[in-house]
C-alpha cells in the first residue's frame, strides 16, 4: 500500500463530521506525520477542539509562494445508507471508501505526502511552500480559513494557492479536456416574507393564509429565466473544447451538443440562479399563518451584485403582499487565467496525457479559495486532477452515501501537487 493511501485511510477513520467538527484530531494526526519528515508545523485554533494546521517548507529567497489548501471537516454520514462503514477507510477493488474520500481528505493526504516527500529530499523552493489543512469549510461558522485570514494573515498569505473545486477529465467530441476552476459564483441568499392575516384553521374565510399566497410566488421563482451571458471562463472553456465561442443565446445548446456533462457544467454559469429551498409558516396545525417565509438560494456570477439579483427577483415575483430581504453574500471571486500556476497545470496535463487540454471553469458553488483571493489577491485555482472515476459518478458521491475515491486518482493528484510545488516555488 502506498504512503498516501495509508494516510488517507487514517484521515477517514478520524471522524471530523461538522458539526461538531473535532478537526483537532486530524490536525494532530497530520502534525505527527509531517514533523518527523522535517516539515515545520503550527496549529491555530479559535477553540481547542477545532484546530487548523499550517505546515511550511521555507523558501531560500523571495520567490513565489504556494499554498496547498484543503479542509479536514466532512459532512454527516448516515451509516444505514452505506454499504460500508463510512469511517472505515476500507480499500476495496482499488477504491478507498469513506466519508471525505472525495471531499476532500484525498487532497489533504496528497498535500501532506507531497510536503513530506519534498522535505525528505531536502528540497527548498525560492519561495515558501505552505500546506493549510483548515477546519470548518463545510459549515463556515468562523473556525477555519476565514478566521485564519482575519487573525493570522501572515501564516496563510501566499502568492498562489491550489485547492479543491475541479480537475475532472472530460471528453468533448474528439477532445480531452481537464477542467481547472479559476472562479466561483457568489452565494447571495434572500428571504421572501409573504404577508397575510392569521386566524383559526377551522374558519379559513376569516383569515388571509400567507402560506397559500406564497404558493404562486414560489411557482414563479421556479420559472425564473435570465438573459444568458458568457463569462471569460466560459468563453475560454468553449475555445478549448470547440475552438470557437458561440453566441450567449446558443451557448447552452452548444454545450449540450458536446456532451450532457458539458451542458450541466455550462448551464448554471450563464446567469444568476434562484432556488426556493426552505419554507416556514405556522408552528401550529390549527393556526392559519399570517407570515410565510421562503428562503431563496441565489447564486450570482462573479461581478454581479445583490442589487441586480433583487431587481431580477422582484421582476419575476411581480406585485404582491411580500417583503424581500437580502441575507448575506460570500464568494463570487476569480483569478486570472494564465501565469505561473496556470502554466504549471498546463504542463502537468501535457505530460500526463499528451494532446489533452486544460480548460478553465467557474464553480457553480464556492470554496475556501475566496477568502485568500479577497484578503491577499492570491491567484487561487481549484485543481486536483482525476481520470479513473467518471466525473458524473464522482459528482453524485460527494456528500452522499458510499463516497469513495480511486487509488489511481489520489496518486495522480499527488504527482500534480509535487509538480506544482517544484514548478511554482522552484
N, C-alpha and C positions, 0 to 999 in steps of 0.2 A: 504494500500500500504506500502511495506517495505521501510525502510530508504534508502537503496542502490538504489532502483528503482527510488525513488523521486529525489535523487541526479543525477542519470544518465539522467533523463528527463531534469533537469535543464542544465546539461552539453551539451546535444544535442541541446537545444534551444539557447545555446550560440554559435553563428556562428564563428568558427575558421578555415574557409576554407583557405588553404595555396596554393598559395599566396592569400592575403597578410598575413594571419595568425591571427593577433589580439589575440594572446594567452593570453595576459594580462587579458582579461575579464574572461577567465577560471581560471587563476591563482588566481585572486582576489576572485572569487566565492568559490574556494577551501579553501583559507585562511579564509574567513568569516565563512565557515562551520567548519573548524578544530580548530581555536583558542579558541572558547568557550568551547571546549572539553578538553582544556589544552595541545594541541599539539603546539610545537614551530615551527613557520613558518617564512620563509625568501623568498623574491622574488629577483631574479637575472635577470637582463635584459641588453642585449647589446644595445638595443634601447627600449624606454619606452613602446611601444605597443606590445613587443614580450617577455614577462617575462616568466621565468621558476620558478616554485615553488619547494622549498626544505623544507620539513617538517620533524621533528625529535622528537623521544622519546629517550632521552639519557639513556644509559645503566648505571648499577651500578658499573661496573668494566671494565675489559679489555677483555671481552668475544667476540665471533664472532659478527660482524656487518652484517646487511642485508639491502639491498635497494629494495624497491618495485618500479620498474622503469616503467614509462609509458610516453606517449606523448599526448598532448592535441590538436594538429592540425589535420585537416582532409582534404581529397581531395575534389575537386569540385563535386557538385551535381546539375544536370540539373533537375529542378522541373518538366519539361514537360515529363520526362521519368518515374516519380514516381507515384505510386497510392496514396501516402500520402505526406504531406508536409515533405520534407527531414530534416527540422529543427523544426518539430513539437513535436518530442519526445512522440508521442501518444502510449498508451498502448492498444493493440488490440489483443484479444484472446490469452493472455499470452505472447505476444511478444512486446518489445519496439522498435518502428520504428524510423529511422532517420540516417542521415549521421554520422558515427563514432560509431554507436551502437555496431558493432563488432570490428572495427579498429579505436581507441581502448578505447573509452570512458567508455565502460563497465568495463574494468580493472582499469581505472582511478577512477571511482566511487567506485569500490570494495576496492581499495587500501586506498582511503580516509576514507571509513567507517570502514575498519579494524583498521586504525590508531586511529580514534575517539573512537571506541569501547574499544580498549586496554587502551587508555588514561583515559577514564571514569572509567574503572575498577581499575585504579591505578597500572596497570601492568608496570613493567620495566624489561627488559632483562639484561643479563650480559653485552651485547654489544648494540650499538646503533641500533635502527630501523629507517630507513630513507625512506621517500616517495619522489620520484622525478617525478614531472609532467613537462616533458620537452616540449619545443617548437620545431617546425621546423624539425620533423623527416621525414615528407613526401617529403620535397624538399632537406633538408640538405644544406642550404645556410649559415650556420655558426652562427645561433642564439640559437641553442639548446644544446644538450648534448655535442657535440664536443667543443663548446665554454665554457661550464661549466668545462669540464675536463681540458681544457687549462688554463682558467683564474681563476677558483675557485676549484681547485682539492680537497682541504680539505673538501669542502662542500659535495662532491659526492663520495669520496673514501670509499668503503666498502669491506669486505671480500667476501660477497656473493651478488647476485642480481637475482631477479625474474622479467621477462619481458614477452612481447608477443612473439609469434613465433610458439607455438604448444600447445598441451593439448587435442587434439582430441581423442575421444574414437572410436576405430575401431574394428570390429570383423573379425578375420582371422581364417577361419575354425572353430574350436571349442574353440578358444582362444579369450579373450577380452583383448585388449591392449590399454593403454593410452600412447600417444606419448609425449616425453619431448625433446625439442630442446637443444642440448648441443654444437652444432657447426653450422656454416653457411658458405656458399660459398662466394668467393670474386667476386665482380663486377669489371671487368677489361676491359672496352670498348676500341675498336680500331677504327681508321679511315682508310678506304680503299680509296685512292685517285687514280682514274683511269685517265690516261693522253691521250689526243688526240690533235686535231687541230681545231680551230674554223673556222667558215665560215657562209655565208648567207644560211639560211634554204631553199631558192629556188634553190640552186645549191649544193646539198649534195655531189656530187662526188669530189668537190674540198676541202672538209673538211675531218676530221677524228673524227667521232662522239664519244666522250668519254662515252656518255650515252648508246649507242649501245654496245660499248666494255665492259661496266660494266655488261651487262645482263648475259653473260655466267659465269662471275666470281661470281655474286650473286647466280646463279643456283648451282655452285659448293659448295658454302658455305652452301646452303640448304641441301646438301647431306653429310656434314662433319660427319665422324664417327671417334671415338677414341677407343683405346683398353680399355675395361672395367677394373676397379679396385675397390676393396672393401675398403671403409673407415672403421675405427674402429667402427664408429657409425652405419654403415650399417651391419657390422658383428654382432654387439650386437642386432640390430633390428631383424635379422634373428634368432638369438639364442632365443630371447623372443617369436618370432612368430612361429618358426618351431622346435626349439630345436637343430638345426644344421645350418651350414653355407655352402651354395652352392659355387661352383667354380665361379670366376668372370664372365666367359662366360655364365654361366647358371643362374646368379642372376636375370636378368630381367624376364626370363620365370618362375622362381620360385616365384617371387613376383606376377606376373600376375595370377599364379595358385592359390595364396591365395585369391586375390580379385582384381578387376580392380583398386580400390583405392590404394592398395599396389603397383601395377605396376606404377601408376602415381607418387607415392612418391619416389620410388626407381630409376626410370629411369634417372632423372637429376643428381642423386648422384653417378653415375657410371663413370663419367668423366667430362671433360670440355664441355660446350655447347657454341655455337656461332650462334646468330640470327641476320641477317641483318634487321635493323628496320627503318632507315631513309636514303633517297636518295636526294641529292641536285645536280642539274646540271644547265642548262641555266636559267637565270632570264627573258629571253625574248623569245617569241614564234618564232621569225624569226631568231634567232641566234643559230647555232649548237654549243653545249658546247665543250670547249677544256678540261674541267675538270669535272669529276663526282665524288662526294664524297659520300661514303656509310658508315654509322655508323653501327658498328657491336657490339651488346651487347654480351660480353663474360663473362661467369661465370666459375670460377675456383674452384676446390676442395681445402679445407684447406691444405696448404703445397705446392700447385702448384705455379709456378711463371709466371709472364707475359712473360718472355723469352720463357718458354715452350709453352705458348699459341701462341706466334708469330711464333715459328717454326712449330707448327701444322697448323696454318693458311696458311703459305707460302707453306707448302707441299700440302695442299688442293687446293690452288689457282694455283700453278704451275708458269711457267714463264709468263711474260706479262708486259705491259706498265703501271705499277702502283707503288704507294708508300704505305707502311703500317706503320701507326703511332699509337703508344700506347698513350692513352689519360690520363688515371688515374687509380687508384685502391683503393678499400675500402672493408673492411670486411675480410672474409677468416680466422676467428678465431675459436677456440674451447676451451672448458673447459673439465676437466677430468670427466669421468663417475664414479660416486661413491663419497663417502664422506658425509658430514653433510647435505647439501642441497638435494642431491640425496636421502639420507635415509629419509628425511622429505617427499619428494614427494612420495616415495615408500610406506611409512607408511600411508600416506593420501589415496592413491589409495586402499590399502588393507582394510582400514576401511570403505571407501565409497562403495566399490564393492568387497567383498571377492572373491578371485580367479582370479581377473584381475591382469595383469602385467603392469609394467612400462617399456617402451622401448625407447631408445634414437633415435634421428633422427637429420640429418643435414638439416638446412633450405636452400632451393634452392636459395632464395634471401638473404637478410641480414637485420638486425635490429640495433637499437642503442646499443645493447649489446657489439658490437665490440669495441666501444670507451672505455668502462671500462675494458674490457679484455686486450686491448693493453696498456692502461695507468697504470693500477694498478694490473694486474694479477687477477682481480676479477673472481671468479667462477660464471659465469652468465648462467642461464638457461631460455629458453622460455617455460613457462608452466602456462597456465590458463585453467584448465580442463573444458571440455564441453561434454555433452552427450544428451541433449534434441534435439538439431538440428543436422541432419546428416552432417558429415564433407564435403561431396560433395556439399551440399546446401550452407553451410557457405562459402566455397571457392569461389563460384560463386556470392555471395552477396557482398563480400569485394570489395570496390572501384567501386561498381556497383549500379544500381537502386534498390530501395526497400530494402535497408540494414535494418536488424532487428536482435534482439537477444532475445532468450527466457529468461523470468524472472528466470526460474529454473537454467539456466546456469550461470547467473550473481550471483545468491545466492550460487551456487556450488563454483564458483571462490572466493567469499568472504570467505567461510569456509576454502578453501585452504590457502588463504593469512593469515588468523588468525592462522591456524595450522603451517604454515611456520615460522611466527614470533615467536610463542611460542617455537617451536622446535629448530630453528636455533639460535636465540638470547638467549633463556632461558637456 
